[in-house]
Amino acid sequence: MVFSSSYFMVYFLPIFLLVYFSVGKKLKNPVLLLASIFFFSWGAPRFIFLLLATTAIDFYLVKWMSLQSDARKKKRILVASLLLNIGLLAVFKYANFFVESFNELLYQLGIEHIAWTEIVLPIGISFFVFESITYAMDVYRGDQKPLDNFFNYLLYILLFPKLIIGPIIPYRTIAHQITNREETTDNRLNGFYRFCIGLAKKVLIANQIGLYTNIVFAMDFQELDAFTAWLGLFAFAFQIYFDFSGYSDMAIGLAKMLGFTIPENFNSPYISASITEFWKRWHISLGKWMRDYLYIPLGGNRVDSNKRLYFNLGLVFLLSGLWHGASWNFVLWGIYHGAFMILERLFLLKFYERVGRVFRVALTFLVVVVGCIFFHIREVDAAFEYFGQLFPSDAVSPVVFDGKFYFFLLIAAVLSFAGISKKALRWTSALYADKQTDAGHLIYTFVSLLLLVLSAVFLNSGEFNPFIYFQF
């Protein structure tokens, strides 16, 4: 079940909110937990018991760890917890990839392949595994005391607004909100506004652009002209941004309606003036997780040599690419971004100082757009074939799209780069503010209801409603 589905909008959400807001404070967490279990079970009923079992094991492992005074024993229990979580990812997300890659090697050597039954990937596994790791690490480091109640921990892992796509929330960020959060009218209204904005970004922009993106990437790449190839890439870059950031907005809005404050996941990433800045604005929660739980433990930038620094950066981005998907194209995508992070430290940042911000933003956006080839096209050979079509050729004629496509593409571009304007930034800050004036509430309520109605109309009028990050 996804937030932009009719089942969620018409049945699950209204019924849940009606029950949740009707019960007393003591029953809110049980109601929210049961709803979250149902939400996960709707999309992955075969895996709910596995998730419950592994979560219980991990909870008691960490609790046992917190009681130890011996540092070595404490570390061994931490390792056991990490192996449990990483093992889940290794089996369910990467086993198919490793076996397929090994079989391909055997095929090249003329050796018979290994028989293998493909494993189904549970939804949201990457997100709840990373959050389980943050819980164990935060308790181990002494940054946070462990929860005493298993069901509160289970709620942290399964909280449905962020379950499938995040944001990835460190345990220490939300621990106090599990047991003591304040629900106010302002929070409920502001959460509703944010949800409607996210829904509109997903349905009214991402879905509409995606219809045309699919046409381009379904074509024979050898028949693509350079203009259409570039247009398809730009369209996909906007589609994935409004798809994922829209879904993140819906998650943040839903959580706010329930009294939770969860971190932002996007901050106008396409106005970044470097790849380094881009990764501070794009999928912020993943970037912070990689920094706090991988990059810094590796030594971060506090190392003795630049070679070690570049190794740390390269490894983090390689693993980040692999986190996005168990496929070689994602590995290449991670290496691609990691390479630019290293190049910026070598000489690009000095070059950027000599040119204007507009040029830097345009160049960074171009780098991100080209990288979308490796993100979107799973077959590596096909990805490089598409890359070759970006260069002008007289062999084919451009594909003609209707005005509707260019209309939505223009809206996406304007909204993506509006953050360059200080006025737009002030307007966005006011829109996302926790406190609104009475006049502000009237305006935002009207606009939100309008967006909600338009989104419902578009959802009912078409069946195209993919979610790119659902696979992760």
C-alpha positions as CSV (number, residue, x, y, z in Angstrom):
1,M,0.0,0.0,0.0
2,V,1.3,3.4,-0.9
3,F,0.1,6.8,0.2
4,S,-1.0,7.8,-3.3
5,S,-3.3,4.8,-3.8
6,S,-7.0,4.9,-3.6
7,Y,-7.0,2.2,-0.9
8,F,-4.9,4.3,1.4
9,M,-6.7,7.6,0.6
10,V,-10.3,6.3,0.8
11,Y,-10.2,3.5,3.3
12,F,-7.0,3.2,5.4
13,L,-6.3,6.8,6.3
14,P,-9.8,8.1,7.2
15,I,-10.6,5.0,9.3
16,F,-7.2,5.1,11.0
17,L,-7.4,8.9,11.8
18,L,-11.0,8.5,13.1
19,V,-10.0,5.8,15.5
20,Y,-6.6,7.4,16.5
21,F,-8.1,10.8,17.3
22,S,-11.0,9.2,19.2
23,V,-9.0,7.1,21.7
24,G,-7.2,8.4,24.8
25,K,-3.5,9.0,25.1
26,K,-2.7,5.5,26.5
27,L,-4.3,3.8,23.5
28,K,-2.7,5.9,20.8
29,N,0.5,3.9,20.5
30,P,-1.3,0.5,20.4
31,V,-3.7,1.8,17.7
32,L,-0.8,3.3,15.7
33,L,1.2,0.1,16.1
34,L,-1.7,-2.1,14.9
35,A,-2.3,0.2,12.0
36,S,1.4,0.0,11.1
37,I,1.4,-3.8,11.2
38,F,-1.6,-3.8,9.0
39,F,-0.1,-1.3,6.6
40,F,3.1,-3.4,6.2
41,S,1.1,-6.7,6.0
42,W,-1.0,-5.3,3.1
43,G,2.0,-5.1,0.9
44,A,4.1,-8.0,2.3
45,P,1.9,-10.4,4.3
46,R,4.4,-13.2,4.0
47,F,7.2,-11.2,5.7
48,I,5.4,-9.6,8.7
49,F,6.2,-12.5,11.0
50,L,9.8,-12.5,9.9
51,L,10.0,-8.8,10.6
52,L,8.3,-9.2,14.0
53,A,10.7,-12.0,15.0
54,T,13.9,-10.3,13.9
55,T,12.8,-7.1,15.6
56,A,12.1,-8.9,18.9
57,I,15.5,-10.6,18.7
58,D,17.3,-7.4,18.0
59,F,15.4,-5.6,20.8
60,Y,16.5,-8.0,23.4
61,L,20.0,-8.3,22.1
62,V,20.5,-4.5,22.5
63,K,18.8,-4.5,25.9
64,W,21.2,-7.3,27.0
65,M,24.1,-5.3,25.5
66,S,23.2,-2.2,27.5
67,L,23.4,-4.2,30.8
68,Q,27.0,-5.3,30.2
69,S,29.9,-3.7,32.0
70,D,32.5,-5.6,30.2
71,A,33.5,-3.6,27.0
72,R,34.5,-6.7,25.0
73,K,31.3,-8.6,25.7
74,K,29.3,-5.4,24.9
75,K,31.0,-5.2,21.6
76,R,30.4,-8.8,20.8
77,I,26.7,-8.4,21.4
78,L,26.7,-5.3,19.2
79,V,28.4,-7.3,16.4
80,A,25.7,-10.0,16.8
81,S,23.0,-7.3,16.3
82,L,24.7,-5.9,13.3
83,L,25.2,-9.3,11.7
84,L,21.5,-10.0,12.2
85,N,20.5,-6.8,10.4
86,I,23.1,-6.9,7.7
87,G,22.3,-10.6,7.2
88,L,18.7,-9.7,6.4
89,L,19.9,-7.3,3.7
90,A,22.4,-9.8,2.4
91,V,19.8,-12.6,2.0
92,F,16.8,-10.7,0.9
93,K,18.2,-7.9,-1.1
94,Y,21.6,-9.1,-2.4
95,A,21.5,-12.9,-2.6
96,N,19.9,-12.8,-6.0
97,F,22.4,-10.3,-7.3
98,F,25.5,-12.2,-6.0
99,V,24.3,-15.5,-7.4
100,E,23.3,-14.0,-10.8
101,S,26.7,-12.3,-11.0
102,F,28.5,-15.5,-10.0
103,N,26.5,-17.5,-12.6
104,E,27.4,-15.0,-15.2
105,L,31.1,-15.5,-14.4
106,L,30.6,-19.3,-14.6
107,Y,28.9,-18.9,-17.9
108,Q,31.9,-16.9,-19.3
109,L,34.2,-19.7,-18.1
110,G,32.0,-22.4,-19.7
111,I,31.0,-23.9,-16.3
112,E,27.4,-24.9,-15.5
113,H,25.5,-22.3,-13.5
114,I,24.2,-22.8,-9.9
115,A,20.5,-23.6,-9.5
116,W,18.8,-20.9,-7.5
117,T,15.3,-20.0,-6.5
118,E,14.9,-16.2,-6.6
119,I,14.2,-14.5,-3.3
120,V,11.4,-11.9,-3.1
121,L,12.4,-8.5,-1.7
122,P,10.3,-7.4,1.3
123,I,9.1,-3.8,1.0
124,G,11.0,-1.2,3.0
125,I,13.7,-3.6,4.2
126,S,16.6,-1.2,3.5
127,F,14.9,1.5,5.6
128,F,14.0,-0.6,8.7
129,V,17.3,-2.4,8.7
130,F,19.2,0.9,8.7
131,E,17.0,2.2,11.6
132,S,17.6,-1.0,13.5
133,I,21.3,-0.4,13.2
134,T,21.0,3.2,14.4
135,Y,19.2,1.9,17.5
136,A,21.9,-0.6,18.3
137,M,24.7,1.9,17.6
138,D,23.1,4.8,19.6
139,V,22.6,2.5,22.6
140,Y,26.2,1.1,22.3
141,R,27.7,4.6,22.1
142,G,25.7,5.8,25.1
143,D,23.9,8.4,23.0
144,Q,20.5,7.1,24.1
145,K,19.2,4.7,26.7
146,P,17.4,1.6,25.4
147,L,13.6,1.4,25.4
148,D,12.1,-0.7,28.2
149,N,9.0,-1.6,26.2
150,F,9.3,-3.9,23.2
151,F,6.1,-2.6,21.7
152,N,7.5,1.0,21.7
153,Y,10.6,-0.2,19.9
154,L,8.4,-2.1,17.4
155,L,6.5,1.2,16.8
156,Y,9.8,3.0,16.1
157,I,10.6,0.4,13.5
158,L,7.2,0.0,12.0
159,L,5.8,3.6,12.2
160,F,3.8,3.5,8.9
161,P,4.4,7.1,7.8
162,K,8.1,6.5,7.3
163,L,8.1,2.7,7.0
164,I,8.5,2.1,3.3
165,I,10.6,5.1,2.1
166,G,11.8,6.9,5.2
167,P,13.1,9.4,6.0
168,I,15.6,7.2,7.8
169,I,15.3,8.3,11.4
170,P,18.1,7.8,13.9
171,Y,16.7,6.3,17.1
172,R,18.0,9.2,19.2
173,T,16.0,11.7,17.1
174,I,12.6,10.2,17.8
175,A,13.1,8.2,21.0
176,H,11.4,10.7,23.3
177,Q,8.5,11.2,20.8
178,I,7.5,7.5,21.0
179,T,6.4,7.9,24.6
180,N,5.9,11.6,25.0
181,R,4.7,13.7,22.0
182,E,2.4,16.6,21.9
183,E,-0.5,16.6,19.4
184,T,-1.8,20.1,18.7
185,T,-4.3,21.6,16.2
186,D,-1.5,23.5,14.5
187,N,0.4,20.2,14.0
188,R,-2.6,18.5,12.6
189,L,-3.3,21.3,10.2
190,N,0.3,21.8,9.1
191,G,0.7,18.1,8.7
192,F,-2.4,18.0,6.5
193,Y,-1.0,20.9,4.4
194,R,2.3,19.1,4.0
195,F,0.6,15.8,3.0
196,C,-1.5,17.5,0.3
197,I,1.6,19.3,-1.1
198,G,3.4,16.0,-1.2
199,L,0.5,14.2,-2.8
200,A,0.3,16.9,-5.5
201,K,4.0,16.7,-6.2
202,K,3.7,12.9,-6.7
203,V,0.4,12.8,-8.6
204,L,0.2,16.1,-10.5
205,I,3.8,16.4,-11.5
206,A,5.9,13.1,-11.1
207,N,3.2,10.9,-12.5
208,Q,2.4,13.2,-15.4
209,I,6.0,13.5,-16.4
210,G,6.6,9.8,-15.9
211,L,4.1,8.9,-18.6
212,Y,6.4,10.5,-21.2
213,T,9.6,9.4,-19.5
214,N,8.4,5.8,-20.0
215,I,7.9,6.4,-23.7
216,V,11.5,7.5,-24.2
217,F,13.1,4.7,-22.1
218,A,10.9,2.1,-23.8
219,M,12.3,3.0,-27.2
220,D,15.1,1.2,-29.0
221,F,18.0,3.4,-27.9
222,Q,19.7,3.1,-31.3
223,E,16.7,5.0,-32.7
224,L,17.0,7.9,-30.2
225,D,18.1,11.2,-31.4
226,A,20.2,13.4,-29.1
227,F,17.4,15.9,-28.4
228,T,15.0,13.1,-27.3
229,A,17.7,11.3,-25.3
230,W,18.4,14.5,-23.3
231,L,14.7,15.3,-22.9
232,G,14.1,11.8,-21.5
233,L,16.9,12.3,-19.0
234,F,15.8,15.7,-17.9
235,A,12.2,14.4,-17.5
236,F,13.4,11.5,-15.4
237,A,15.5,13.7,-13.2
238,F,12.4,15.8,-12.4
239,Q,10.2,12.8,-12.1
240,I,12.3,11.0,-9.5
241,Y,12.7,14.3,-7.5
242,F,9.0,15.0,-7.3
243,D,8.2,11.3,-6.9
244,F,10.5,10.8,-3.9
245,S,10.4,14.3,-2.3
246,G,6.6,14.2,-2.7
247,Y,6.4,10.9,-0.9
248,S,8.7,12.2,1.8
249,D,6.5,15.3,2.2
250,M,3.5,13.0,2.7
251,A,5.4,11.0,5.3
252,I,6.5,14.1,7.2
253,G,2.9,15.5,7.0
254,L,1.3,12.3,8.3
255,A,3.8,12.0,11.1
256,K,3.2,15.7,12.1
257,M,-0.6,15.0,12.2
258,L,0.2,12.3,14.8
259,G,2.4,14.5,16.9
260,F,5.8,13.3,15.5
261,T,8.5,15.6,14.1
262,I,10.7,13.7,11.7
263,P,13.7,15.1,9.7
264,E,13.4,16.7,6.3
265,N,14.6,14.6,3.5
266,F,15.0,17.1,0.7
267,N,16.1,20.7,0.5
268,S,15.8,22.0,-3.2
269,P,18.7,19.7,-4.3
270,Y,18.7,21.0,-7.9
271,I,20.0,24.4,-6.8
272,S,23.1,22.8,-5.5
273,A,26.4,24.4,-6.7
274,S,28.4,21.2,-6.3
275,I,27.9,17.5,-5.9
276,T,29.1,17.8,-2.3
277,E,26.2,20.3,-1.7
278,F,23.8,18.1,-3.7
279,W,24.3,15.3,-1.2
280,K,23.5,17.6,1.6
281,R,20.2,18.4,0.0
282,W,19.2,15.1,-1.7
283,H,17.9,12.2,0.4
284,I,19.3,14.0,3.4
285,S,18.5,11.2,5.9
286,L,20.5,8.6,3.9
287,G,23.4,11.0,3.6
288,K,23.5,11.6,7.3
289,W,23.2,7.9,8.0
290,M,26.1,7.2,5.8
291,R,28.1,10.0,7.4
292,D,27.4,9.0,11.0
293,Y,27.4,5.2,10.8
294,L,29.9,4.6,8.0
295,Y,32.0,7.5,6.9
296,I,33.0,8.8,10.4
297,P,33.7,5.3,11.8
298,L,36.0,4.8,8.8
299,G,37.9,7.9,9.9
300,G,36.0,10.4,7.8
301,N,38.1,13.4,6.7
302,R,40.2,13.1,9.9
303,V,42.7,10.8,8.3
304,D,46.5,11.0,7.8
305,S,46.5,11.1,4.0
306,N,44.4,12.2,1.1
307,K,44.5,8.7,-0.3
308,R,42.6,7.4,2.8
309,L,40.1,10.2,2.5
310,Y,39.4,9.4,-1.1
311,F,39.1,5.8,-0.3
312,N,36.6,6.5,2.4
313,L,34.5,8.7,0.1
314,G,34.7,6.1,-2.7
315,L,33.7,3.3,-0.4
316,V,30.8,5.2,1.1
317,F,29.4,6.1,-2.3
318,L,29.9,2.6,-3.7
319,L,27.9,1.2,-0.8
320,S,25.3,4.0,-1.2
321,G,24.8,2.9,-4.8
322,L,24.5,-0.7,-3.8
323,W,22.0,0.3,-1.1
324,H,19.8,1.8,-3.8
325,G,19.6,-1.5,-5.6
326,A,21.2,-4.9,-6.0
327,S,22.4,-4.3,-9.6
328,W,25.6,-3.3,-11.3
329,N,24.0,-0.1,-12.7
330,F,23.6,1.1,-9.1
331,V,27.2,0.3,-8.3
332,L,28.2,2.4,-11.3
333,W,25.9,5.2,-10.2
334,G,27.5,5.2,-6.7
335,I,31.0,5.2,-8.2
336,Y,30.0,8.0,-10.5
337,H,28.9,10.3,-7.7
338,G,31.8,9.2,-5.5
339,A,34.2,10.1,-8.3
340,F,32.8,13.6,-8.6
341,M,33.1,14.1,-4.8
342,I,36.8,13.2,-5.1
343,L,37.3,15.4,-8.1
344,E,35.8,18.3,-6.3
345,R,38.3,17.9,-3.5
346,L,41.1,17.5,-6.0
347,F,40.5,20.6,-8.1
348,L,36.9,21.3,-9.0
349,L,36.1,23.3,-5.9
350,K,38.9,25.7,-6.7
351,F,37.6,26.0,-10.2
352,Y,34.1,26.7,-8.9
353,E,35.5,29.7,-7.0
354,R,36.3,31.4,-10.3
355,V,32.9,31.1,-11.8
356,G,29.4,32.3,-10.9
357,R,26.8,30.4,-8.9
358,V,24.4,30.1,-11.8
359,F,27.1,28.3,-13.8
360,R,28.0,26.0,-10.9
361,V,24.3,25.1,-10.4
362,A,23.9,24.4,-14.1
363,L,27.0,22.2,-14.2
364,T,26.0,20.3,-11.1
365,F,22.6,19.7,-12.4
366,L,24.0,18.4,-15.7
367,V,26.3,16.0,-13.8
368,V,23.3,14.7,-11.8
369,V,21.1,14.3,-14.9
370,V,23.8,12.3,-16.8
371,G,24.1,10.1,-13.7
372,C,20.4,9.3,-14.0
373,I,21.3,7.0,-16.9
374,F,22.9,4.5,-14.5
375,F,20.2,4.9,-12.0
376,H,17.3,4.3,-14.4
377,I,18.6,1.7,-16.8
378,R,19.4,-1.6,-15.2
379,E,21.4,-3.2,-18.1
380,V,24.9,-1.8,-18.1
381,D,25.4,-2.2,-21.8
382,A,22.1,-0.5,-22.5
383,A,23.0,2.4,-20.2
384,F,26.2,3.0,-22.1
385,E,24.3,2.7,-25.4
386,Y,21.9,5.4,-24.1
387,F,24.9,7.6,-23.1
388,G,26.2,7.4,-26.7
389,Q,22.9,8.7,-28.0
390,L,23.4,12.0,-26.1
391,F,25.7,13.2,-28.8
392,P,24.2,14.8,-32.0
393,S,23.5,12.5,-35.0
394,D,21.5,13.0,-38.2
395,A,20.5,9.4,-38.3
396,V,17.0,9.8,-36.8
397,S,14.3,12.4,-36.3
398,P,13.3,13.7,-32.8
399,V,10.2,12.3,-31.1
400,V,7.3,14.8,-31.0
401,F,5.6,15.3,-27.6
402,D,2.4,17.2,-27.0
403,G,2.0,20.4,-25.1
404,K,0.9,18.7,-21.9
405,F,4.3,17.1,-21.5
406,Y,6.1,20.5,-21.9
407,F,3.6,22.1,-19.5
408,F,4.3,19.7,-16.7
409,L,8.1,19.8,-17.4
410,L,8.1,23.6,-17.2
411,I,6.2,23.5,-13.9
412,A,8.7,20.9,-12.5
413,A,11.7,23.0,-13.7
414,V,10.3,26.3,-12.2
415,L,9.6,24.6,-8.8
416,S,12.9,22.8,-8.8
417,F,15.0,25.9,-9.3
418,A,12.7,28.4,-7.5
419,G,14.9,28.1,-4.4
420,I,17.6,30.2,-6.1
421,S,15.3,33.2,-5.3
422,K,15.4,34.5,-1.8
423,K,11.7,35.4,-2.0
424,A,10.8,31.8,-2.9
425,L,12.9,30.5,0.0
426,R,11.0,32.9,2.4
427,W,7.7,31.7,1.0
428,T,8.7,28.0,1.4
429,S,9.8,28.7,5.0
430,A,6.5,30.3,5.8
431,L,4.6,27.4,4.2
432,Y,6.4,24.8,6.3
433,A,6.4,26.9,9.5
434,D,4.9,25.2,12.6
435,K,2.8,28.3,13.4
436,Q,0.4,30.0,11.0
437,T,-1.8,33.0,11.4
438,D,-5.5,32.6,11.1
439,A,-5.4,34.1,7.6
440,G,-2.6,31.7,6.7
441,H,-4.6,28.7,7.9
442,L,-7.5,29.8,5.7
443,I,-5.3,30.2,2.6
444,Y,-3.4,26.9,3.2
445,T,-6.6,25.0,3.9
446,F,-8.2,26.2,0.7
447,V,-5.1,25.5,-1.4
448,S,-4.6,22.1,0.3
449,L,-8.2,21.0,-0.4
450,L,-7.8,22.1,-4.0
451,L,-4.7,20.1,-4.4
452,L,-6.3,17.1,-2.7
453,V,-9.3,17.2,-5.1
454,L,-7.1,17.6,-8.2
455,S,-4.9,14.8,-7.1
456,A,-7.9,12.5,-6.5
457,V,-9.3,13.4,-10.0
458,F,-6.0,12.6,-11.6
459,L,-5.6,9.3,-9.6
460,N,-9.1,8.2,-10.7
461,S,-8.6,9.2,-14.3
462,G,-5.5,7.0,-14.9
463,E,-3.8,3.9,-13.8
464,F,-0.2,5.2,-14.1
465,N,0.9,5.6,-10.4
466,P,4.4,4.1,-10.0
467,F,6.7,4.8,-7.1
468,I,10.3,4.6,-8.1
469,Y,11.8,4.2,-4.5
470,F,9.2,1.5,-3.6
471,Q,11.8,-1.1,-4.8
472,F,14.4,-0.1,-2.2
